Amino acid sequence: MSEARSRLLDTATGLFYAEGLHAVGVERVISEAKVTRATLYRHFPGKNDLLVAYLKRADEAVRGQVDAARTPNSTPDDIIRAVARSIADDIQREGFRGCAFLNAAAEFPDPAHPVHQAVLDHRQWFLTTMTELFTATGKPDAGPAAQHFVMLRDGAMAAGCLTDPKPICETFVRGVEGLLGYRSRQGADG
């Protein structure tokens, strides 16, 4: 990645996340990144391309968190817990403004729009990944458990930027523990 493209994407990422996708125009990104309009359009043919690149960067960060949770000798339950802890840590970081993907979907509700498509692609990957992890536990109902995890995550991400994030994160992690524990009992009974 060229230095100019990196600077553009770094600047856009900070602005889009902090202020919103529609609220930040390309002129502002150009000005704050200290590049020319031609440089922006050489790397990103239009604002939508820049928005999708921002979401791809956010997607890569989440994928990195999931990969980091997969430590040697960790069980699938351990990995699920580590993913939940990384989400809780993210919610409690300075400047947290909610889920970049949920925020983008709210601003671009048309399912055919490239920004909305990038959101759907990320969410499908995340649900598939969580389903694989819950399947690997060997416990019943992996699909519904993964969907439940994603819903818990979405709720924690939305609530975590509206109020004190600490109790939100404690509730989220406790919910994940309850989900893992309940599924263990179901396997023992069935």
C-alpha positions in Angstrom: 0.0 0.0 0.0 1.4 3.4 -1.0 2.1 6.0 1.7 -0.6 8.3 0.3 -3.2 5.5 0.1 -2.4 4.5 3.7 -2.7 8.1 4.9 -6.0 8.5 3.1 -7.4 5.3 4.6 -6.1 6.1 8.1 -7.7 9.6 7.9 -10.9 8.3 6.5 -11.2 5.5 9.0 -10.8 7.9 11.9 -13.3 10.4 10.5 -15.9 7.9 9.3 -15.9 6.0 12.6 -16.0 9.1 14.8 -18.5 11.2 12.8 -20.4 9.0 10.4 -20.2 8.0 6.8 -22.5 10.6 5.3 -21.3 13.4 7.6 -17.7 13.3 6.3 -17.1 14.4 2.7 -14.2 13.7 0.5 -13.0 17.3 0.7 -12.5 16.8 4.5 -10.6 13.6 4.0 -8.4 15.2 1.3 -7.7 18.2 3.6 -6.9 16.2 6.7 -4.9 13.6 4.8 -3.0 16.4 3.2 -3.3 14.9 -0.3 -4.6 16.2 -3.6 -8.0 15.4 -5.0 -6.2 13.5 -7.9 -4.4 11.4 -5.3 -7.7 10.4 -3.6 -9.3 9.5 -6.9 -6.2 7.6 -8.1 -6.6 5.3 -5.1 -10.4 5.4 -4.6 -12.4 6.1 -7.8 -15.3 7.4 -5.7 -16.4 7.9 -2.1 -18.2 4.5 -2.1 -14.9 2.9 -2.8 -13.3 4.7 0.1 -16.2 3.7 2.4 -15.9 0.0 1.3 -12.1 0.1 2.0 -12.8 1.5 5.5 -15.2 -1.4 6.1 -12.7 -3.9 4.7 -10.2 -2.5 7.2 -12.6 -2.9 10.0 -13.4 -6.5 8.8 -9.7 -7.3 8.8 -9.4 -6.1 12.4 -12.2 -8.3 13.5 -10.7 -11.3 11.7 -7.4 -10.5 13.4 -9.2 -10.6 16.8 -10.7 -14.0 16.0 -7.4 -15.3 14.8 -5.7 -14.1 18.0 -8.2 -16.0 20.0 -7.1 -19.3 18.4 -4.2 -20.0 20.6 -2.4 -23.3 20.8 -4.1 -25.8 23.0 -7.3 -23.7 23.3 -10.6 -25.5 23.2 -13.5 -24.2 21.0 -15.1 -23.0 24.3 -11.9 -21.1 25.1 -11.8 -19.5 21.7 -15.4 -18.4 22.0 -14.7 -16.9 25.4 -11.6 -15.1 24.0 -13.6 -13.7 21.1 -16.2 -12.5 23.6 -13.5 -10.9 25.8 -12.0 -9.1 22.8 -15.4 -7.7 21.9 -15.9 -6.5 25.5 -12.4 -5.0 25.5 -13.2 -3.1 22.2 -16.5 -1.8 23.6 -14.7 -0.4 26.7 -11.9 1.4 24.7 -11.7 5.2 24.5 -13.7 6.6 21.6 -15.9 3.6 21.1 -18.9 4.6 19.0 -20.6 1.3 18.4 -20.2 -1.3 15.7 -18.8 0.2 12.5 -20.9 -2.3 10.5 -24.2 -1.7 12.3 -23.5 2.1 12.0 -22.8 1.7 8.2 -25.9 -0.4 7.7 -28.0 2.3 9.4 -26.6 4.9 7.1 -26.9 2.8 3.9 -30.1 0.7 4.3 -30.3 -0.3 0.6 -29.2 -3.9 0.4 -27.9 -3.4 -3.1 -25.6 -0.5 -2.1 -21.8 -1.5 -2.1 -21.5 -0.3 1.5 -24.4 -2.4 2.7 -23.0 -5.3 0.7 -19.7 -5.0 2.6 -21.6 -5.0 5.9 -23.5 -8.1 4.8 -20.3 -9.9 3.7 -18.7 -9.2 7.1 -21.7 -10.3 9.1 -22.0 -13.5 7.1 -18.4 -14.3 7.7 -18.7 -13.6 11.4 -21.9 -15.8 11.7 -20.2 -18.6 9.7 -17.1 -18.4 11.9 -19.1 -18.5 15.1 -21.2 -21.4 13.8 -18.0 -23.3 13.0 -16.7 -22.6 16.6 -19.9 -23.6 18.2 -20.0 -26.8 16.0 -16.4 -27.6 17.1 -17.6 -27.6 20.8 -19.5 -30.8 20.0 -22.6 -29.5 21.8 -26.0 -29.3 20.2 -27.6 -26.5 18.3 -24.5 -24.8 17.0 -26.4 -22.7 14.4 -28.9 -21.2 16.9 -26.0 -20.7 19.5 -24.0 -18.8 16.9 -27.0 -16.6 16.0 -27.6 -16.0 19.7 -23.9 -15.0 20.2 -24.1 -12.5 17.3 -27.3 -11.0 18.7 -25.7 -10.7 22.1 -22.7 -9.0 20.5 -24.9 -6.6 18.5 -26.8 -5.6 21.6 -23.7 -5.1 23.6 -22.1 -3.0 20.7 -25.2 -0.8 20.5 -25.7 -0.4 24.3 -22.0 0.0 25.0 -21.8 3.4 23.4 -24.9 4.7 25.0 -24.1 4.2 28.7 -21.4 2.9 31.0 -19.9 0.1 29.0 -18.6 -1.9 32.0 -22.0 -3.4 33.1 -22.9 -4.0 29.4 -19.7 -5.9 28.8 -20.2 -7.9 32.1 -23.7 -8.8 30.9 -22.5 -9.8 27.4 -19.7 -12.1 28.8 -22.1 -13.6 31.3 -24.6 -14.2 28.5 -21.9 -16.0 26.5 -21.0 -18.1 29.6 -24.7 -18.9 30.0 -25.0 -19.9 26.4 -21.9 -22.3 26.7 -23.2 -23.7 30.0 -26.7 -24.3 28.9 -25.6 -26.1 25.8 -23.4 -28.4 27.9 -26.4 -29.3 30.0 -28.5 -29.9 26.9 -25.9 -32.4 25.5 -25.8 -34.2 28.9 -29.6 -34.6 29.0 -30.1 -35.6 25.4 
